[in-house]
Amino acid sequence: MKKILLVVLGLLAGNAYADDGSPEMKAEAKALIQAADYQCNKVNGVYPAHFSNAFTVFCDDVYEYTIKDRGGRWTVEVND
């Protein structure tokens, strides 16, 4: 799953996706967030950071998370 996420996120980060992310990108982000035991029933948007290998994810119209690549491992952080 992590290899798929890397490929999907890598392709889309360099792509012209100015909207809220593709369905595949949203599904991978949701899976990572839920695997980290955080709440996310519906991903409202996934936005790549411009100068780092990170993504901001909005879930359930309430929660905001940052997904980062830390030495080849994806981590999920809650944004307050």
N, C-alpha and C positions, 0 to 999 in steps of 0.2 A: 504494500500500500504506500509506503514512503517513497519508493522509486516512482510510482505512478504520480504521486503528488509533486515530486521534484520536476518531472517531465511536464505535467500540466501547468504548474505554477511558473516554471521557467519559460515555457512557450507563451503563456498569456501575459507574463510581465513585460516581455519585449514586444507584444502585439499591440494593436491599436484599440484595446479594450478600455474605453473611457466610461463605460456604464458600470453596473454593479457586479460584474463578473459573470462568467459562463455557468451553466448548470453543473458542469463537471467540477469546476473550481469551487463552487459552493458546496457540493457534496463532499469533496475531499476536506475542505475546511471544517465542515460540520463533524465529519468523522474524527478528525484530530481533536477538536474541542471536546467532544463527548468521550473520547478515549482518555482524555486528561481529567475526566470526572467533573466537567463544567456543564452548565445548562445551555442547550442550544437546540430548539425544536425546528426553527426555520432561520436560515441565513438570509438576511436582508441585503447584504452587500459584502464584497471582498475587494479590497483596494491595495495594490502593491505599493510599497514604499519606493521612492525614486532612487535613493542612494544606499540602500541596504537590501539584504535578502530577507525581507520581512513583509508581512501582510497585515492590514487592519481588517477585522471581521466584525460585522454587526449582526447580532442574533435577536430574534423575538421582539424587535423594536425596543429593546431594553438594554441588552448586554453588548459590551464592546471588548474585543480580545485582540491581542497581537500575537501572531504566529511568526516565530523567528527560526532561522537556521543557525544553530549553535554547533559548529564543528561537525556538521553532517547529521545532526539530530535536530528534529523539529520540536520546539517548545511552545507552549501556550501560556500566555500571561493575561491576567485580567486587567483591563484599563478602568481605573476609578473615575 
